[in-house]
Amino acid sequence: MKLTRLSLVGVVFIGIGAACGIIQYVFYGWIDADGFIHDSLFLPLSYLFLFAGALLLVISILINLSGRFKRNG
């Protein structure tokens, strides 16, 4: 599979999502004595970037496969 601009953006988004998840895990997420969860904005951002990156990769793969089917017949 050829690395297109769309798939490159998808991989970058997945990388940003992973970095946000690591930042959340290392620096921000904890549970206090009362059982209250303390989270930052990095947790939803990590899920958002991971989902968007995966979606872009799937779209890129589908575009690549549809181009192959059009060329073959």
C-alpha positions as CSV (number, residue, x, y, z in Angstrom):
1,M,0.0,0.0,0.0
2,K,1.3,3.4,-1.0
3,L,1.6,6.0,1.8
4,T,-0.8,8.8,0.7
5,R,-1.3,12.1,2.4
6,L,-4.6,10.9,3.9
7,S,-2.9,7.8,5.4
8,L,0.0,9.9,6.7
9,V,-2.4,12.3,8.4
10,G,-4.1,9.2,10.0
11,V,-0.8,7.9,11.3
12,V,0.0,11.3,12.7
13,F,-3.4,11.5,14.4
14,I,-2.9,8.1,16.0
15,G,0.5,9.3,17.2
16,I,-0.9,12.4,18.7
17,G,-3.7,10.4,20.4
18,A,-1.1,8.0,21.8
19,A,1.0,10.9,23.1
20,C,-2.1,12.5,24.7
21,G,-3.0,9.1,26.4
22,I,0.6,8.8,27.7
23,I,0.5,12.3,29.1
24,Q,-2.8,11.6,30.7
25,Y,-1.6,8.4,32.3
26,V,1.7,9.8,33.5
27,F,0.8,13.3,34.7
28,Y,-3.0,13.7,35.3
29,G,-5.2,10.7,36.1
30,W,-5.8,9.9,39.7
31,I,-8.5,9.0,42.2
32,D,-8.7,11.0,45.4
33,A,-9.6,9.7,48.9
34,D,-13.3,10.3,48.3
35,G,-13.3,8.2,45.1
36,F,-13.5,11.2,42.8
37,I,-11.7,10.7,39.5
38,H,-9.5,13.6,38.4
39,D,-9.0,13.8,34.7
40,S,-7.7,16.4,32.3
41,L,-8.6,17.3,28.7
42,F,-5.9,14.9,27.5
43,L,-8.2,11.8,28.0
44,P,-11.0,12.9,25.6
45,L,-8.4,14.3,23.2
46,S,-6.6,11.0,23.1
47,Y,-9.8,9.1,22.2
48,L,-10.8,11.7,19.6
49,F,-7.4,11.6,17.9
50,L,-7.2,7.8,18.0
51,F,-10.7,7.5,16.5
52,A,-10.1,10.1,13.8
53,G,-6.8,8.6,12.9
54,A,-8.2,5.1,12.6
55,L,-11.1,6.5,10.5
56,L,-8.7,8.2,8.2
57,L,-6.7,5.0,7.7
58,V,-9.8,3.0,7.0
59,I,-10.9,5.6,4.4
60,S,-7.5,5.6,2.9
61,I,-7.5,1.8,2.6
62,L,-11.0,1.9,1.0
63,I,-9.9,4.5,-1.5
64,N,-6.9,2.4,-2.4
65,L,-8.9,-0.8,-2.8
66,S,-11.5,0.9,-4.9
67,G,-8.8,2.3,-7.2
68,R,-7.4,-1.2,-7.6
69,F,-10.7,-2.6,-8.5
70,K,-11.4,0.2,-11.1
71,R,-8.0,-0.4,-12.8
72,N,-8.5,-4.2,-12.9
73,G,-11.8,-4.2,-14.4
